[in-house]
Amino acid sequence: SGSSKMDTFDRWQLQHQSGYQVHSSIEEVAAEDIEVLGQSYNTRLFKEVASFQGSDERIENLFWFERSTGQLLQSRQQLAPHMPVFSITYISRAARMSQPAQQSSLAQSMEEE
């Protein structure tokens, strides 16, 4: 039920608000194409696994880095156990990276006219 999930979160939060030792490991797990603003990007997908000392709780976070520039384009993160998972897409970075490609395409189409 919804209240038991909230009870679990409240209990975890009250017991572990700060000073909790976290062990984190990050590894590259795949090459993956993602789409941002209608543009496809070839990315390197990294997975972070964080475990909490004295607890069997763990979380996994995912990060997509554009292969050629190393820019972080997207992430899926959970800050602590029993907290919501949130996704972030860095659209301003994607827009800046796509501008040179768009400008080059526009210049090429103008040359063909």
Sequence and secondary structure as in RCSB ss.txt:
>XXXX:A:sequence
SGSSKMDTFDRWQLQHQSGYQVHSSIEEVAAEDIEVLGQSYNTRLFKEVASFQGSDERIENLFWFERSTGQLLQS
RQQLAPHMPVFSITYISRAARMSQPAQQSSLAQSMEEE
>XXXX:A:secstr
 HHHHHHHHHHHHHH SSS  EEEEEEEEEEEEEEETTEEEEEEEEEEEEEETTSS EEEEEEEEETTT  EEEE
EE SSTTS  EEEE HHHHHHHHHHHHHHHHHHHHHH 
